[in-house]
Amino acid sequence: MPKVKIGQQLTLKIKRLGINGEGIGYFQRLITFVPGALPGETVNARVEKATEKFAEASIVRIVKKSPDRVVPPCPVYDRCGGCQLQHLNYQSQLDFKKDLLKQALAKFKPAGWESWELRNTLGMDDPWHYRNKAQFQLRQQGDTIEAGLYETNSHTLVPLKDCIVQQPVTTTVMNATVALLNKYRLPVYDERTNSGILRTVMVRMGIKTGEVQVVLITRTPKLPQKNALIREMIEQMPEVVSIMQNVQPKKTSLVMGDETLHLWGKESIEEEIQGVQFDLSPRAFFQLNPQQTEILYAEARKALDPQKEEVLIDAYCGVGTIGLSMAQQVKEIRGMDTIPQAIDDAHRNAARLGVTNAHYEVGTAESLLPKWFKEGVEPDSLIVDPPRTGLDHQLLQAIVKQPPRKMVYISCNVSTLARDLVKLTKVYGVHYLQSVDMFPQTARCEVVVKLTRK
C-alpha cells in the first residue's frame, strides 16, 4: 500500500535535485519528486502519483524560498518541456550538474570513485540563445497550424513563437515557415487517426557561416503545393540555403525516417569548429551548442593528449567532428556511425580538409571494433561519444577485452556513464571528470572523462 494518496497535501523539505531537475524530499522516508522545487526549500505539495516506492507531487505553495531561486524569463516555462532549470540561478545550475555526477557515481559505485577528481562545471558567459537547431512539432488547432514543443511527459503541444534558448534566426525562420504552411493550408499529421502529411519542422543554423537549413518532416513523400511553398520560402528567407524533406511513415516517437529528399539549394549546410569546417546533412548529429562544443572538444583533446604515432578510434563519430579536429596530431583516425548520411558527410569533411589519414565505415561500434581488431588494427587511443543510452554491452566487452592505452569518454547522461565506468574501471584508471554545460537552463550536461589503461 502506498503511504500517500493522490490529492493528499504534504509539507516537504527539499534535500536535493534529481536527474531531471526536480526537487527531492521525503515523507515518512518515501522519496517524493517535486518539479520546480529547490534544495533548502520547504513546500506544500499535492500528490499527483503514488506508489509504494515513490510519489510525485506538484507545488501548492512555497513556505520557505531558496535564495538561489530566480524568476524564469520564459512566459511558458511552467508548461513547455524544453527547459527544467530556469527558476535556478546559473551558478547554482553549474553546481547542480557537478553534484548530479557525484550522485550517479555514488549510486553505481565504480571502483575507486570516492577518490576521483570531479572538476567544476564549465559554463557560459551568456547562457541564453545558444541552440543552433529548432525541431518543433506541428498540430492543427481549428483553422490554424501551430508549431512548438510538447509538455513534459505528454503529447500536449505548447505553441512557441519565441524561445529564449534558441538562436534568434532559427526562431525567425521557423515562424516564417509555419506562416507559409498556414497560407497554403497544408495537411498536418494527426497521430490519433494516423492521417495528414506534415509532422515536424526542423531549422538548423551554421553559427559561424550563417547558413540555414529547413527540413520538412512528413508522413508521406507527397507534399502538396510544394513548388509554390519553396518559391515563397526562398523569397522571404534569404538566409535559407537548403530546403529538404524527410519522410517518416512510421507511427513512432522517432522524429526522422530513413528517406530524405532534396527540395532546393544545398543538400547540407556548413559549420565551423575551431577553424575546421564541416558539412551537416539533415540527419547528421551535431552538438546543439557550437560555442560550448569548442570548449568540449578542447577538453576532449586535452584529456586524450593525441600523439603523432597513434591510431585513434572515433566511435559514434557522426560527421567526424571530434576525430577530424585531431587529424593532424595522430597517425590515423578510424570512425564509425550507424547513419550512412553522417559517414558520407565525414568522408566529404575529411576530403575538404585535405585529411588523408581518416577511415570511416557505416556500422555499430560494437561490430566494427572487433572486426578492426581482427584485421590487425591496433588502436592506441579511443574516444567515445555515445547516445544517452550509453555504451552498447558488446562494445563494452570488446573494449575491456582489448583496451587501447588511452580512452576519453564523452557522456551526455551521468547515469549511463557511471554504469559504464563500473566495467571500464576493471581495465582503466580514471584521472578526472570534467563537466561542460552544453545545455544551460536544462538538467542535462556533458562530461569528459580521462582514462588510462592500468
Secondary structure as UniProt FT lines:
FT   TURN            6..7
FT   STRAND          9..17
FT   TURN            19..20
FT   STRAND          23..27
FT   TURN            28..29
FT   STRAND          30..34
FT   TURN            35..36
FT   TURN            39..40
FT   STRAND          42..50
FT   STRAND          54..64
FT   TURN            67..68
FT   TURN            75..79
FT   TURN            86..87
FT   HELIX           90..108
FT   TURN            111..112
FT   HELIX           113..115
FT   STRAND          117..122
FT   STRAND          133..141
FT   TURN            142..143
FT   STRAND          144..151
FT   TURN            152..153
FT   STRAND          157..159
FT   TURN            164..165
FT   HELIX           168..183
FT   TURN            184..185
FT   TURN            191..194
FT   STRAND          198..205
FT   TURN            207..209
FT   STRAND          212..218
FT   TURN            224..225
FT   HELIX           226..236
FT   TURN            238..239
FT   STRAND          240..247
FT   STRAND          259..265
FT   STRAND          269..273
FT   TURN            274..275
FT   STRAND          276..280
FT   TURN            282..283
FT   HELIX           290..304
FT   TURN            308..309
FT   STRAND          311..315
FT   TURN            318..319
FT   HELIX           321..324
FT   TURN            325..326
FT   HELIX           327..329
FT   STRAND          332..337
FT   HELIX           340..352
FT   TURN            353..354
FT   STRAND          358..362
FT   HELIX           365..374
FT   TURN            375..376
FT   STRAND          381..384
FT   TURN            388..389
FT   HELIX           393..401
FT   STRAND          406..411
FT   HELIX           414..424
FT   TURN            425..427
FT   STRAND          428..436
FT   TURN            440..441
FT   STRAND          446..453
//
